[in-house]
Amino acid sequence: MTFTECKRRTHIRCSRVSPKEYAQLQQKPSYTWYCMNCLFSFLPGYDDEASSEDVNIIDINLDLQVLGHDIIDYCKDNHHDFMIAHLNINSVQNKLNDLKLLNRELKSQVIFLSETKIDSSYKDDQFSIRGYNMFRKDRKKGGGGLMGFISTNIASKKVSAPANRHVEVLPIEIKTTSSTILLVGVYRPPKAVGNDYFSELEDELSSLCMWAELRKQTVILMGDLNLNQMDTNKREGKLLIDLEESFNLTCLINSPTRITNVLSTLIDVMLTNRPDYFIKSGTFDPEISDHCLIYGILNEKTIHYKPKTIMSRNLKSITFEPIAEELTNAPWQVGEVFNDIYDRVDYWNGLVRYVVDAHAPLRKKRVWEIDVPYMTLNWKNAIRRKRKYAQLYAKKQNC
């Protein structure tokens, strides 16, 4: 690329510009780009005879809204906002750590991934994220697949959708502080098979939208449909427009989501029948895939439940006979040397604690300060039973 001021040429990577960023800049009608020397020349007292080696190279945070970097700063200042995001991750196997690092910045309450490219041989533990419930719909290793992460602060459940031939669907119902929302993650492989493919695809998407709107008043459909919404002259673009008009849907994304050196397409969509429910939406390139991440921020605030530490004893695995024997033989008579009754009680209590601690010591336990709103006693007991049998199974596996 050529610098605007000094007309020097340099490799894009030497200027800390990724190929994706360079392709995005090429889409703009015009833009300016300065090298470090040119940037410093605008500062008062700059010596224009100084060589580039005499200038200390520093990092400059450029506010390039076209690259979507402003959403990171927005999330830092509004970390209680309710974000929903989708990313075609193009294989999740080796990118989970990148996703975790990204979500530390975004703090999204809902994350949908498409093209996970895994099958049932991969265990859930391999892809779990702390503080999130995970839902999956695998196709086969090396192709397709959907995955959803929902914050544990939100009541969520996977629901069954009508069977589809051309579109993969992962519907999840969530309950926010003010409403119940049906989230539908979708993915369509790019290859069209058959003469009546697009007619069948249109029928499937129409049936899916009708089923979703009949089930819940608020519907958000997001994912990679591999239908370029920007190309309205072709059938795939017209198909999406007709779908939006038929079901009163609005696409919240209006900028390209996949950018190459030769083509920019909007194939990752976020459709909803409640656009008034959103305060912000857009795209962001996390540079962990060949697709941009798409996001929408709801007009809601999330509730963060704080954990607390308590002290507890595990009495399930102890036998009380040895404790009773030690308490019987304990030196209770020593307490009589105290004249004050409160001193005697303190001594006796300490004696009991000493014996009990030897058999069932106190342990720190981290619990939620307040239960999440959907937690019930039956659910707690079910979770405890599940953990108990999971531990027994793990012990047998290790034997």
N, C-alpha and C positions, 0 to 999 in steps of 0.2 A: 504494500500500500504506500501511497505518497502523502507526506505531511503537507498540510495546507500552507503553512507560513514559509518554511525553508525549502520546500520542494524535494527534500531528501526522500529516498525510498528505503523501505525496510521490510523484513518479514513480519507477518501479522503476529506470530508468536513472540518475536523479539519485542513487540510493543504490548505484550500481555493481552492480546485479543484472540479469543478462541475462534475456530472456523464458524461456529454457529452465530457468534456475535457479529463477525464480519459479514456473514450472509444477511443478517438482520439489518445491518447498517446499509448494505447495498440496496435494500428495499426502499430506503428513504430517498426522496427526490434530490436532496442535497444535505451534506453534513460537513462539519469542519473537524479536523483532527490535528492536534499539535504534539510535537515531541517535547521532551522535558526542557530542553534549552529554550524552545519557543515559549513554553508556559512561563519559565522564569524571567524571560525578557519583558514580560508585562509588569513585573514587580519593580517598585522604585529602588534605585541604587544598584540595579543589575549591571554587571560588566559584560558588555557584548563581545569583548575580546577574549573572554575566558573560554577555555576549551571545555568540551563536554566532560572530560575526565575530572575537571576541577569542580564540577557541580555534583553535590550529593543527591543521588537518586532517592526519592521518597515516594511512598504510596499516596496517591491522590484518589479519594473516593469521588468518582464522577457520577453525577446523578443522571443516569441514562434511563429515562422512563421507558424508552422503546425496548429496553432489555428487561423490564419488569422488576428491577432491583428495589423499587420503592416499597414493595409489599413486605420485605424483610423489616424495614424501618417501621412500617405501619404496625406489624405484629408485635414489635418490641414495645411500642407505646400503647397498644390496645390488646394486651394478651388475654383479656377476658372475653373478647369477641368470639362468636361462634363461626368457625371456618369449616367449610366442606371443600375437599380437594380430590382431584383425580389425576393420575399419571399413568400413561402407557410406559411401563418400566422396561419392557423388552427383556424379560427374564429376571426374576427376582433372586435367583440363586446366590449371586455374588454381589448383590447391591443393597442388601438389607442394612448394613452399617451406614452406607451413604444415605439411605432413607431416614434412618434414625437421626443422623446429624442434621439433615434438612429439617426434620420435624422439630428439632430443638429450637430452631429459629421460627418456624411457622406456628408451632403449637396448635395444629389443626385438630379439631374434635372428631372429624370424619375423614378417612383417607381411603379412596378406592384405587386399586391397581388393576390394570389390564395387561394381557399378554404376560402372565406370570411364568408360563412355560414349565410348569411342574405337574406331577401326577400324585396319586395317593401314596406312593412309596416314600414321599417326604413327610416327616412328622410335623405336627403343628409347632412343637417346641423350637424347631429350627428357624421359624419366622415370627415368633411372638415378640411383641413390643410391650414393655412394662407400662401398665396403666391403660391398656387397650384390650378389648375383646376382638378376636379375630374370626372372620368368616371366610370360607373358601368355596370356590367351584372350579375344580380342575378339569381340564380336557385331556391332555396328554403331555408327556415330557417333550419339550421342544416346540410347543405350539399352543396358542390360546391360553385361556384360564383367567379367572377373576379372583380378587382377594379384597376384603374390606376390613378396615380397622376402625372400631368405634370406641370412643373414650368410655372407661368404666363408670364415669360420672353420669352417663346417659343410659336410660333403659333402652335396650335394643334386643331384637330377635329376628332371626331369619325366617322368611315366609316363602311358601311355595308359589311358583308362578306357572302359567301355562307352558307346555312344552313348545320349544322352538327348534326349527331345523337349521336356520341360517344365522341366528343371533344367540350368543351366550348371555345369560341373564343371571344376576345375583341381586335379588330384592331383600332389603333389610328395613324393618320398621323401627323407628326411634321415637322416643317421647321426650320433648323438650319441656321447658317450664310453662309454655303457653299452648302447645299444640302437639299433635301426633303427625309425623311426616313419614311418607314412604319413599325411601331412597332406592333407586334401581340402577345398579351398575350394569353396563352393557359392553359387549365387544363383538364386532363383526369381522371375520377374516376378509382380507382385501380381494381374494379371488372369487369371481362370479362364475358359478357352475350351472349350466343348463340354459335353454332358450327362454324359459319363463322365470328366470331367477329374480329379476327386479320386481315383477308382479307378485311373486311369492314373498319377497322381502317386504314389500309395501304392506301386504296383508298381515304379515307377522308383526311388524312395528305398530300397525293400527290396532291389532288385537291386544298387544302389550299395553299400549297407552290407554285403551278402553278399560282393560282389566285394572290398571293402576288407578285411574280416576274414579272408578266405581268402588274401589276399596278404601281410598282415603281422599280427603279434600285437598291436601297439600302433597304434591308429587314432584320429586326432583329426579330426573333421568340424566345420568352422566356416563360418559365413556367414549371409547374410540369406535365410531361406526364406519370409518374408512369411506365416508361420503363427504366430498368436498363441498361444504356449504357456500363457499365463495364462488364456485363455478355454477351459476344459476342457469347457464345455457345447456348444460348437460342433464341427463336424466337423474343422476344421483343428487345434484343440487336441487332440482325441482321436487324430488321425492321428499327431502327434508322440509322444504317450504310448505308443501301440501300437508305434511304431517303437522306442522306447527299451526297452520290455519284451521285444520279439521278439529284439533283438540285444544285450541286456544293456548298453545304453548309458546314460550318465548325463549330464544337461545341467548344466554347471558354472555357468551363468548363471541367477540366480533373481530378478533385478530388471528393471524395464522398460528397454528399449533404445531406444525411440522415444517421446518424450513431447511431446504437443501440449496446447493449452489445453482440449481436450475429451476426449482419450483417451490412455491409457498402454498400450503393448503391448510384449510380449517377442517380437520377431520375429528378432533376431540371436542365434544359438545357438552353443554350443561343446559338441559331443557327443563322448564318448570311452568306450572300453571299459576304460580304466585310470584311474579317478578317483583311485586311491591314488598315482598318479604325480605329482599336483599338490599344491603346498603353499599355493596362493593363487589366487583367481580373482575376477572382478568386472567392473564397468562403470566407464567414465570418459567424461565429456563434454568433448571437446577443442574444441567450438564451431567446427568447420570443416565440419560436416555436420548434417543433421537427425536423425542416428542417434548413439547413444553408441558409443564404442569398447569392445569386449569383450576381455578378456585372461585368460590363464592362465599361471601360473608353475610350471615343472616342478621336480621335485626333482633338479636337475642344476646343475652349475656350468659356465659357459662358459670356454673357453681363449682368451685374447687373445694372438695372436702379434705380437711387437714387431718393427718394421722397424729396419734398420740401414743405414748409408751406407758404401759401398765405392768405391774408385777403380778405374776400368777404362779401357781403350783400345779404340777401334773400328778394327780392322785390315782390315775388309772392303773399304774404298774407297780404300786407299792402294796405291801402286806402290813396290816395293822397290828398283828401279834407282836413283832419285835418292838414296835413303837410303844405298845402298851406295857411291855416288859421293862423297857428303859425308863418309862415314866414312873413305873412302880418303884424302881430301884434308885430313882433320882434323889438327890439330897434336899428334900423339901424342908427338913428341920433347920437348915441354915437360915431360912427366911425368918425364923423366930428371933434371931439376934437383933432384928430391926424393931424399934419401938413404934415407929409410925406405920399405920396400916397400909398407907399408899406405897411406902417403900417395900413392904412385904409383897404387895400385889405386883409391883414392878419386877421384883426378883422372880416370883413364880411365873409370871408371863415370859420373862427372858429364858427361864429354864425350859418351858414348853417350846418356845421358838427354837432353842438350841437343838432339842431332840428332833423336832419335826424337820428342821433345815437339813439335818444329817440324812434323812430318808427322802425328803421331797423339797429340794432347795428352791428358793424363789428364782424365777427367770423373767427377764425382760421380754415383753411381747408388744409388738406394734399393731395397733388397731385403728380403725377410723374413729375420729372424734364424734361424728354423727353418721349414722347409717345413710347410704344412698336411698333416695325415696322409694325405690322399687324393692328394697330388701325386706323380706318377711322372715318370721321364725322358722317356718317350714323350709324356706330356701336356705337359710343358714345351716339347718340340720342336714339338708341334702348335700351341701358343699362339704361339710365335715365328714360325712360318710364317704363321699367320693375321694377325699384326700386320704382317709384311712385305708381304703381298699387300694388306692394307687400306691401307697407306701408298702403295703403287704405284697402287692404284685412286684414292685421293684426289688424287694428283699428276696423273693423267690427266684427272680431272674438272675440275681447275683450269686445264688447258691450253686 
